[in-house]
Amino acid sequence: MYKNNTDNVIKELAKSHLFQNKSRLIVTIIAISLNALLITSISTIGFNMLQAEKLFNQQLLGTKAHCEIYIKNEEESKKIKENKLLKEYGEYKNIGEVKNLLNEDLDRRITTLTFMDDIVIKNKFYNDSLVGKLPKKNNEILIDNLVFDSIGKKFKIGDNIKIQYSDINNKLLEKEFKVTGYYTGNRVENYSDFIVSKKFFENKLEEFVVELTLKNSFHIENNVKKILNESGLDNKNNRYTIHNSNDILLRESLEVVLATLLLVIVIVINGYLIIYNIFYISIIRETRFYGLIKTIGITSKQIRKMIFYESMILSFIGISIGLFSGLGFGYLLFKNVYSVNDYNLEYFNFSINSLMIIVAVIFSLLTVLISTYKPLKIASKVSAIEAAKYTGNYKKIPKKTSDKYGCKIWYMAYSNIKSNKIKSILVVVSLSLSIIMVNIVYSLTKSFDIDEYVSSKMISDYSIGDSSYYNHQYDENSKNSLTEKLCDEFKSMDGVKDFSKVYNFLYYGNGYEDLRNRLYEGYKRTLKEENITYDINKSEFEKIYIQVYGIDNFAYNYLLDNDGDSEDLKGLFNTGKYVIAEKNSFAGKILKKDEIIKLEYPNKKIKNYKVLYTTDNVPRSLTRSFFSISSLSLYLPKDEFLINNENANVMTALFNVEKSKNKYIEKFLESKVREIYNFDYKSANLYKKEFSNFKNVTMILGYSLSFIIGLIGILNFINLICTNIFSRKYELSIMQSIGMTKKQLKKMLSLEGIYHSIIVTFFVITLGRLISYVVMKIFESNIDFTFFSKLPILGMLLLLFLFSSFLPKLIYKTVEKENLIERIKYID
Amino acid sequence: MNIILKSLNLKKYYKTKENIVKAVDGINLDIEKGEFVSIVGTSGSGKSTLLHMLGGLDIPSEGKVFVKDKDLSTLNEEELTIFRRRNIGFIFQNYNLIQIMDAYNNIVLPIRLDGIKIDDKYINKIINVLGIEGKLNVMPNKLSGGEQQRVSIARALAIKPSIILADEPTGNLDSKTSQEVLGLIKITSQKFHQTVVMITHNEEIAQLADRSVHIEDGIIMRG
């Protein structure tokens, strides 16, 4: 009863104390919510990146399940099903390969007649796009839309479909099914499932697979062995396969986890510095208040309780605001970051996990708790006499200053900085760092050249090709979705110009002894020049990969010789007697001008060509992303290439589009992607969008981090000036009473600020240049970094000087207004 | 004799680099229950330091203070605060009201901090005697100096302390208000049988007390 009574009065005191000082209230809430916002958004992004990574892995594996076990009969599966370690249990069995329903374009897509239960269907992501129902009866079937689309025939739910399939013994069987539904399979994979129910086997299932998801997603393998043991099954003969486990995921995503953790820790430290400062300043300023309530009989414990209660109210408001805005901010940032990456996460939903929210709240709260810990102690230790003392004899003797400069204002300011070394260092470091960071971010984003970026990826507005080309798995001998017919269709479209086809074949050349030697020597020379101690083996150059490309005049313009007269050379090139060689990225120029090189076409036809020149930097659009250390790329005119290699596939086609038709073409391409199996395209617009997203993310992250660090610097600076004023209030009054004018006093405080700015300037100019140089060197390897600006440095320094000379005056003014009576009493 | 407040060889020394300042230098003092004592001295005589030590706000360099036979030096900080809250009422020169609470809540705050039920009858009686019935819901900064000091007297009395320590209670007031406030301290102390120790530099004010103790340079000169 008593306890409750005192708790209530403490709460009341806390509330009225808190809401009395509105500006402190607002500043603290802003700081806490900013901190919570950053923590929430970072953990949201980290969590979702892990989820996306997980989903991406699962998509690659084709299942969400942890493992598969091969089962002989249902007696075995029954034992497994009852195991307590299981979270989910599913069954499937491949029946055979579907032989009919396929057209030529599809012969690379293997379609299997399979039994799957609902769990397996879910694990394979099929229910994400499911329309209709799952099969129940023995003649019902669920089909893959991808097959469905490309055979040019439409099956509706309820239609009958006749399926020919070969069983394990390669016996061809036939059965008629009724379609109960369809789904869209995995475009990345080259197989589809036609799914039937368990009734297909008349409920007698033998030799099948169970897919398991375990309750614990760590130590999967050990647990699977345990399950097998407990079920009395042997684990010989590769009885199980482990798909997916958090162990692996965590190992692979360790970077994400560590980066998230590191960022959160940095944010907590930042938050600590800010929130600690606010509490510290307010408590130092209110020493008298705490002393006063102590004379009335509040105990240290009750003061601690009061401030704790205040910090909890502030945390509740601040963290609530920060949490919601952080989730939103995290979502936006995540979307931008991921659109830059190459993940194709069609079915990924940004998710908010309760654990993630709890973690964010805990870290945000932790920041407040550690930030208030020391101020809380200071407040509870304020002696009651502090309040009582104000009534009379204050006997502190001012510190003696040096006689020589003692009364010089500039020297007083200087000794103030000297006596607060640690705080001054903190101010200087955070302000310098903030300025350096702003400059780096500014220079970095300015030097992001969108045209250069796009042209490094694309030489035309659009490129079209088979998806295998974009997956770096192009095979000129396989079926290709980019046919000559399709090229003609695009070429004839209104608004399409500069339509240019690129052909290619690749062979593993025997002979070429001289070339292989030159490559080997080239490698050795470069290794030596770069001081790399790698012992390269000549056997690695036993054969040579020759990549032969056929191009037209549009593409030729991107393979120019730096020294030669391009028009003359172009004429020579088009005679068909010459090849252009690509400089080997490591071994350098291998082929000499006018040298004769022998090429072997796929139809075994052999022809000799003269080397026109060797070119540098072939654009990515004109290569097939094939890398081997012994490889040579050669470019022939398209006509010459096709005369000798009549049935060549088009590797890719490039074209530009009139601006007004851009939207229409983009829409058309999208419809073609849906319509034609394995057809894909890339556009300069897409890269432009990606690039500006990347630039925006860099800017948001960079500037907000600089802002926060700068804020810490400014707060520390305010703190420094405040404590200077408060701790030397008596000294200042004495100085005033002995004739130091207010103007001189303010001048002294301003000088302190200016001294700080001078030190910051020194650091920014010396150390800052070094840091900028190092950071830029790091970025240079990834991005062409050409721009370095001094403008932001100058601007920020100017601002800093203005700020540091005016702020102390402003602080002094506030102090003076608030404590006029007290100050007079001091002098009394 | 019923001694309620006693000091034994009480000393307070401040050490500086150059010398030792003896603010209070061996004071022995006995104060009886119900007595109104004034401690008189010039500025810097050590009277405030003495009062702070008597009230348990300041710790003596040497010597002991007994309040109701309790040796204050045996209490830790927490116990001392609670003891002070229950046994000693303070009246300060600058009133020391809590600015974030209205007059009534200032008066009852020590009681509430102790978790005791408020004796409304008694509180109302104090309020009536001090004539601040109409000011109870007013915030301190809206009150005049005299009114603030009345509220602070009410706060000192509210907990029914053993002793009231008043530190220059009229130091910030004009002479007419000073007379009123001093009268009120005297009346209330009689009415509620309170022991009052008041420090002042003013001989005239000191005369209002039952007994005056004069100190100079930290030593009792007479009384």
Interface residues (C-beta under 8 A of the other chain):
Chain A: M1 Y2 K3 N5 T6 N8 V9 E12 L13 S16 H17 Q20 F289 L292 I293 K294 T295 I296 G297 I298 T299 S300 K301 Q302 S383 A384 I385 A387 A388 Y390 T391 G392 N393 K395 I397 K825
Chain B: Y14 T16 V21 A23 S43 G44 S48 T49 H52 L57 D58 E77 E78 T81 I82 R84 R85 R86 F90 F92 Q93 N94 N96 I98 Q99 I100 M101 N105 L109 P110 R112 L113 D114 G115 I116 K117 R155 I159 D167 E168 G171
